[in-house]
Amino acid sequence: MENRKTRFAPSPTGYIHLGNARTALFNRLFGQVFLLRVEDTDQERSRHEFVAALLEDLSWLQLHWEEGPHSPFPNPYFQSQRQPIYDRYYRELEQKHLAYPCFCSPEELAMSRKVQRAQGLPPRYSGKCAQLNPQEIQSKIAQGLKPTLRFRVPPGRTIEFDDLVKGPQAFETGTIGDFIIRRADGTPAFFFCNAVDDALMEVTHVLRGEDHLTNTPRQLLILEALGLPAPHYGHISLILGEDGAPLSKRNGSQSIHELREQGYLPIAIVNLLARLGHRYRNDNLMTLEQLAKEFRLANLSRSPARFDPQQLIYWQQQAVHAADDDTLWQWLPDSAHHLVPEHQKDAFLELVRSNCVFPNEALDWARILFETLVPVTDQAQEVLSQANPEFFRAAVLAAHEFPDNYQAFLKALKDRSKTKGKQLFQPLRAALTGRLDGPELSTIYTILTSEQIEHRLARWTGTPC
């Protein structure tokens, strides 16, 4: 059986967002071995705090890696630690005359691209430095010029590969142009180190965004020139925001760090992302193991996926409802832990499971149920002010008579107050909780102590409690 090794190779230049997380998830679901590599060659933008956040966010999402940072394997999984490896392959390409130094300035290159666009041509490198002889190269270096290193693209070839998602692909080398594989500061360009590391780390399959599709022929050329094996590439569709534009911070994308801070459960995010661009027959909340078992390349869509924030909230509701007591208790804020009596913990968690979506909502209900002073919303205040004090006097008597039997309490209140429906339930709910929405009143009545119930009802009788 084929041993599929996939990878996730982010650059630590910020917190990972939904698009990054989906790429990691798809590779985790498809791969039998999942590798994490940190592509931190951008010395100006890569930061240690983003590396720490990356590892924390992936672990929180349960996207654990078999190979990568903190794994028992000796490979350095940070590209900043792999420069000697890249240098060795640069020398090999130069010795084969498959790469050459380029002294063109950024200004020259920008002007060349501008001219090409004006002529209706695709912008690509003109090859100006491709024919420099050794003496000319040494002369420029002696002048203090720092060259980039360009890969010499062979002319007149067609690079073909079978994309795992999009099917057969073909690129003419004449449209590519010689490209940079080493920056002027000596650090490797993405095209180069990404391809080399995939080969050396024995990655067999790469699922990545379709914005990388045009990188693939370049990387296949590099691997061919170095005699290194190429993985199978698959390019997944983009995620669009509600406005139809690529998902970004402007149109709804948030970082995993932000979603975690808001109280989303990891399994909710995973279930949403697993269905953005991938079709599952099972519409229920699934574990990572279940999602992996039913993941199929054939079910990956070639069309863009649209992110709907309401769908994320839906999966959050499903995740909260399905969570076990330990998960739910740890999800609650510490301040809620201090409010909930131990003997009421199970009943409170059941209330949370059925009525709350985020931890702050659960905290609100902990305060309503277990603090002495109950805040009253404007809508509840209006209902309470319109209710007859006699209604609450009858409620106090019924509660005193039936402190442990909600149905008997309700029947006695109906009989004494001659009320029913909205006129019965709204003022009762408002008095007991200070709100007009929330859990079933029978649940509230069961959790509140008889003293709390009588005190809260008596507050609206018009007489001192």
HELIX and SHEET records of a PDB file:
HELIX    1   1 LEU A   18  PHE A   30  1                                  13    
HELIX    2   2 HIS A   48  TRP A   60  1                                  13    
HELIX    3   3 GLN A   79  GLN A   81  5                                   3    
HELIX    4   4 GLN A   83  GLN A   95  1                                  13    
HELIX    5   5 PRO A  106  ALA A  118  1                                  13    
HELIX    6   6 PRO A  134  ALA A  142  1                                   9    
HELIX    7   7 THR A  173  THR A  175  5                                   3    
HELIX    8   8 PHE A  190  LEU A  200  1                                  11    
HELIX    9   9 GLU A  210  ASN A  215  5                                   6    
HELIX   10  10 THR A  216  LEU A  226  1                                  11    
HELIX   11  11 LYS A  249  ASN A  251  5                                   3    
HELIX   12  12 ILE A  256  GLN A  262  1                                   7    
HELIX   13  13 PRO A  266  ALA A  274  1                                   9    
HELIX   14  14 LEU A  288  LYS A  293  1                                   6    
HELIX   15  15 LEU A  297  ASN A  299  5                                   3    
HELIX   16  16 PRO A  309  ALA A  322  1                                  14    
HELIX   17  17 ASP A  325  TRP A  331  1                                   7    
HELIX   18  18 ASP A  334  LEU A  339  1                                   6    
HELIX   19  19 GLU A  342  GLN A  344  5                                   3    
HELIX   20  20 LYS A  345  ASN A  355  1                                  11    
HELIX   21  21 PRO A  359  PHE A  370  1                                  12    
HELIX   22  22 ASP A  378  GLN A  386  1                                   9    
HELIX   23  23 PRO A  389  GLU A  401  1                                  13    
HELIX   24  24 TYR A  406  SER A  417  1                                  12    
HELIX   25  25 LYS A  422  THR A  433  1                                  12    
HELIX   26  26 LEU A  441  ILE A  447  1                                   7    
HELIX   27  27 SER A  450  ALA A  458  1                                   9    
SHEET    1   A 2 LYS A   5  PHE A   8  0                                        
SHEET    2   A 2 VAL A  33  LEU A  36  1                                        
SHEET    1   B 3 ALA A  99  CYS A 102  0                                        
SHEET    2   B 3 THR A 148  PHE A 151 -1                                        
SHEET    3   B 3 PHE A 179  ARG A 182 -1                                        
SHEET    1   C 2 THR A 158  ASP A 163  0                                        
SHEET    2   C 2 GLY A 167  GLU A 172 -1                                        
SHEET    1   D 2 HIS A 205  GLY A 209  0                                        
SHEET    2   D 2 HIS A 232  ILE A 236  1                                        
SHEET    1   E 2 ILE A 239  LEU A 240  0                                        
SHEET    2   E 2 ALA A 305  ARG A 306  1                                        
END                                                                             
